Structure formats: structure tokens, C-alpha cells
Amino acid sequence: MKPLSELRGASRLRGLLFDIDDTLTTEGRLTAQAYAALERWYASGRLAIAVTGRPAGWCDHIARMWPVSAVVGENGAFYFQFRDGRLHKRYQDDEGARAAKRARLGEIATRILAAVPGCALSADQPYRETDLAIDFCEDVPALPLDRAERIAALMREAGLTAKISSIHVNGWFGGYDKLGMTRTLLAETFSIRLDEGSDEFVFVGDSPNDATMFDYFARSVGVANVARFAGVLRAAPKYVTRRPAGAGFAELVDHLLGAS
């Protein structure tokens, strides 16, 4: 990974794509520094798109209330955008398919909780529409990464796609991911063909569920705490900030706006 100071071409950027947990936030909190950086970026007139594993309930609030252009949530299950005075929602699956898949997740969760002592159903599970989130270090004493990997393996054995974030292991039925729904969002809402303009975007994240984004974008950035997952990431970011979490996000925004 190269230092952030070597990231060039910011003047040509159309947008910033960003993870939330431990990328924008710090130890579970959204700091004034990070939020102010997001506001500065949004005020620059370029796209600000959250790309997160967090649930539909959170994403509804974020899309309505935060200085963002849109939100991709539940690891690519949907995007939400607030425009023309109302919230627009676009899902990967229709309501019938989502309901059928949700009905199968409870049994899988029960098996995982029994097999991996110390993990728990995530506190935000009631607000999810498409996936199962198992907490391994947010509201439970932190488990080692091999326990998170065990949870992911159990999800895959049950037929789920599984991804490890900085706080949860998420599992869902289907082959979609953050990158696929980001591509759909940009095409349908902003008339941008990502495959023809990926160099016009920066993505910033911190954990294994960001790996497809790190791999795809030439200007992918990890905040400094991405080092926690060294050896676990399928693809590493091309650049890294000096500072962790929300301070690293602010560092990135300062760099991009200063170079514009």
C-alpha cells in the first residue's frame, strides 16, 4: 500500500465512495471531525455515497439526514436515495423474495450462536431486510479473527454469501456485493457507467467486506486500521492513510480537496 500523499488526480474526481464502520466512525461513534469532513466533501459538489453493511433502518436515516448523494446498504442488497422530497428505494430482490430468504435465516443464526461461543446476533438485526449479522466485537467482548472466520465458514456451509466487516460477519442468499449495487446505483441514478469511469472515484474502507472495492478501484484507500486485517484481505487498498478510522477519513478528504 502506498502512502496517501502519492494519490494523484483528485481534480478529476466525480465522487467519493465510503464505508461507515471504523472508516467514517471511530470506536462506534461518528465524530465531529469526520462528519465535518463529509460535509466539506458534499459541499464541493461531487458525489458522496456511503457503501455499507449496515441495515435498511440505518440507511433510511442516513439517506434522509446526512450530507450524502445516496446509500448502498446491507453489503449491496439495495440503494436508497433521498430526492425530490422523498426516499427512493431500489432492491436487488423483490419483497416476496426478500421475505422468503429472511424466513430461512433464523435457523442458521441459531446454529451459529450455538457453535461459536461468545458471538451474538447483532443489535441492528431487527432493522435488516436481507441479511444475517453476527456480532463478534461490537457489543460483545472482541473475539479473535479466527472465530469470525469460523462464523463465515458456517454461513457458507448453509448456502449464504458471507463477508467479515470490522464488527460483524454478514451472510445473505445471493451473489451480490457492494461493488455490484454501486455499479447499478451510478448507472440508474447518475447515468454513470462505472466500467468506463472508475478512475473518477475514490473508495475508502477498512475491512474484508471492502475487498471487492479495494480490488476494483485504482484509487482505493484504506484508513490506517485496515492493518488489523493484514493477511486476511483478499485484496488490499492501493493507498493508506496515516491516521485510523474517522481521523483517517478526514485526512483523505483534506488531501482530496487540497489537491483539487
Backbone hydrogen bonds, N-H to C=O, Kabsch-Sander energy under -0.5 kcal/mol:
donor,donor_aa,acceptor,acceptor_aa,energy
2,K,238,K,-3.0
4,L,240,V,-1.5
6,E,3,P,-2.1
7,L,4,L,-2.3
8,R,6,E,-0.5
12,R,9,G,-1.6
13,L,10,A,-1.7
14,R,200,E,-3.8
15,G,200,E,-1.5
16,L,47,L,-2.6
17,L,202,V,-3.2
18,F,49,I,-2.3
19,D,204,V,-2.4
23,T,20,I,-1.8
24,L,20,I,-1.9
25,T,20,I,-2.4
26,T,29,R,-3.1
29,R,26,T,-1.7
31,T,29,R,-0.8
35,Y,31,T,-2.4
36,A,32,A,-2.5
37,A,33,Q,-1.8
38,L,34,A,-2.2
39,E,35,Y,-2.5
40,R,36,A,-2.4
41,W,37,A,-2.3
42,Y,38,L,-2.6
43,A,39,E,-2.5
44,S,40,R,-0.8
44,S,41,W,-1.0
45,G,42,Y,-1.7
46,R,41,W,-0.8
47,L,14,R,-2.6
49,I,16,L,-2.6
50,A,48,A,-0.5
50,A,70,A,-1.6
51,V,18,F,-3.0
52,T,72,V,-2.8
57,G,127,Y,-1.9
59,C,55,P,-2.5
60,D,56,A,-2.4
61,H,57,G,-1.3
62,I,58,W,-2.7
63,A,59,C,-2.7
64,R,60,D,-1.6
65,M,61,H,-2.9
66,W,62,I,-2.2
68,V,66,W,-2.1
69,S,48,A,-3.7
70,A,48,A,-1.0
71,V,80,F,-2.5
72,V,50,A,-3.2
73,G,71,V,-0.5
73,G,78,F,-1.8
74,E,54,R,-2.2
75,N,52,T,-2.1
76,G,73,G,-1.3
77,A,73,G,-1.5
78,F,73,G,-1.1
79,Y,90,R,-2.3
80,F,71,V,-2.5
81,Q,88,H,-2.4
83,R,81,Q,-0.7
83,R,86,R,-2.4
86,R,83,R,-1.8
88,H,81,Q,-3.5
88,H,86,R,-0.5
90,R,79,Y,-2.3
92,Q,77,A,-3.0
98,R,94,D,-2.4
99,A,95,E,-2.6
100,A,96,G,-2.1
101,K,97,A,-2.2
102,R,98,R,-2.6
103,A,99,A,-1.8
104,R,100,A,-0.5
104,R,101,K,-1.2
105,L,101,K,-0.5
105,L,102,R,-1.5
106,G,102,R,-0.7
108,I,104,R,-0.9
109,A,105,L,-2.5
110,T,106,G,-2.1
111,R,107,E,-1.9
112,I,108,I,-2.1
113,L,109,A,-2.6
114,A,110,T,-1.5
115,A,111,R,-1.7
116,V,112,I,-2.0
119,C,116,V,-1.6
120,A,135,D,-1.6
122,S,133,A,-2.6
125,Q,122,S,-1.6
127,Y,124,D,-1.7
128,R,125,Q,-2.0
132,L,171,G,-2.8
134,I,132,L,-0.5
134,I,169,V,-2.7
135,D,120,A,-3.4
135,D,133,A,-0.5
136,F,167,I,-2.2
137,C,167,I,-1.2
138,E,167,I,-0.6
143,L,136,F,-2.5
147,R,144,P,-1.5
148,A,144,P,-1.2
149,E,145,L,-2.5
150,R,146,D,-1.6
151,I,147,R,-2.2
152,A,148,A,-2.4
153,A,149,E,-2.2
154,L,150,R,-2.2
155,M,151,I,-2.1
156,R,152,A,-2.3
157,E,153,A,-2.3
158,A,154,L,-1.3
159,G,156,R,-1.6
160,L,155,M,-2.4
161,T,172,W,-3.4
163,K,170,N,-2.4
165,S,163,K,-0.5
165,S,168,H,-3.1
169,V,134,I,-2.3
170,N,163,K,-2.8
170,N,168,H,-0.5
171,G,132,L,-2.5
172,W,161,T,-2.0
174,G,172,W,-0.6
181,M,177,D,-1.7
182,T,178,K,-2.0
183,R,179,L,-2.4
184,T,180,G,-1.9
185,L,181,M,-2.9
186,L,182,T,-2.4
187,A,183,R,-2.0
188,E,184,T,-2.8
189,T,185,L,-2.6
190,F,185,L,-0.7
190,F,186,L,-1.1
191,S,187,A,-0.7
192,I,186,L,-2.4
193,R,191,S,-0.5
194,L,192,I,-1.0
196,E,193,R,-1.8
197,G,193,R,-0.7
197,G,194,L,-1.2
198,S,194,L,-0.8
200,E,197,G,-1.9
201,F,198,S,-1.5
202,V,15,G,-1.7
203,F,219,R,-1.6
204,V,17,L,-2.0
205,G,221,V,-2.1
209,N,164,I,-1.5
210,D,207,S,-2.3
211,A,208,P,-1.9
213,M,210,D,-0.5
214,F,210,D,-2.7
215,D,211,A,-2.6
216,Y,212,T,-1.9
217,F,213,M,-2.2
220,S,217,F,-0.7
220,S,218,A,-0.5
221,V,203,F,-3.1
222,G,239,Y,-2.4
223,V,205,G,-1.9
224,A,243,R,-1.9
226,V,223,V,-2.7
227,A,224,A,-1.8
228,R,225,N,-1.7
229,F,226,V,-2.0
230,A,227,A,-1.8
232,V,229,F,-2.5
233,L,229,F,-1.6
238,K,220,S,-0.7
239,Y,220,S,-1.9
240,V,2,K,-2.1
241,T,222,G,-2.2
247,A,244,P,-1.0
248,G,244,P,-1.7
248,G,245,A,-0.5
249,F,23,T,-0.5
249,F,245,A,-2.1
250,A,246,G,-2.3
251,E,247,A,-2.0
252,L,248,G,-2.2
253,V,249,F,-2.4
254,D,250,A,-2.6
255,H,251,E,-2.2
256,L,252,L,-2.8
257,L,253,V,-2.8
258,G,254,D,-2.3
259,A,255,H,-1.5
260,S,256,L,-0.5
260,S,257,L,-0.6
